[in-house]
Amino acid sequence: MTELYIGLMSGTSVDCIDAVLVEFSSLESPAPSPALRTVAAIGHPINTETRDAILALCAPGPSELDRSGQLDRQLGIQFAEAALAVLKEANVAPGDVTAIGSHGQTVRHRPPGSVSMPFTLQIGDPNTIAAQTGITTVADFRRRDMALGGQGAPLMPAFHNAIFRTQQDRAVVNIGGMANITELAADGAIRGYDTGPGNALLDYWVKLHLGKAYDADGLWAASGSAHPELLNRLLSDQFFATPPPKSTGREAFNPSWLERASAGLEVAPADVQATLAEVTAASIANGIHEFSAGGELLVCGGGARNKDLMARLQRRLPTWSVAPTDQYGLDADWVEGAGFAWLARQTLLGLPGNCPAVTGAEKSTILGAIYPA
């Protein structure tokens, strides 16, 4: 028996909407994990005006309520368009899809310890998605975990555990705008947490100086040299020393953070880019070293396509094999999208979607709200 789900994801890089059509098998026996196959996947573009509006809303500013409400509807329409576009790519009718799992777009993430009343906010109206696609939509995955005292993030470790677990130590790292790690120990234990910045500041810096959306293959970073003092200042941020559970976002790692750390230093732009890449690699590698002396490191997200960043990881982790998840059966570009399809399936089957050992929640729980077609 097979069933189709769509996963929709827009991350902190805000580069596009990932739409992934996934086929699950063995639905009559949901435990321990179903087999899955990616039927089709696309990166649905987010136009510059919408991207600018999202990034502006990620920081406090005027008329936030009106801007958030309108952008919520606007993104709902764009998420629906992405879902219909991937169906067209696969020549599949909406009626053949069981449900859509939509992460939405995070515009504010305030985990426990950052404010007196923690909260997280993702927009991209699921009512609009369900109405425009005619497909039951599951969304709002993070807030139930937070209601139980958790960070609400990261959510992918449960999916990584279901899909990538093996009988040896293995870690899965997603490098999007921020980076997060899942540690899958050979003894069955699981741990996960955000490690810090991924691509967000790399993208910001190359856009500022070269006018490019991203540093293709990390060529610009590779042309520079990490600045020792700037690297030390950046890595001295308290977040890196904080033990899990922990999560973060643009609220903490943003251009202002970089400006404060670089105050009084004269650093060539290419060297800043190299330093930012080294921060990403070092913060990930430090977590891996704490986990195990060696094993397999599976990398997904946009960072998996950054050759310079992958090389930095391998240099810092000589006893680990470092490779994109492509080599383990799931395209690195589409892991998170497939993960939210999986989470939608968990919700409809009445199964937990979080890992309390990862998020710090009081217990396992069903995640998400269901918006019927």
Disulfide bonds with the S-S distance in Angstrom:
none
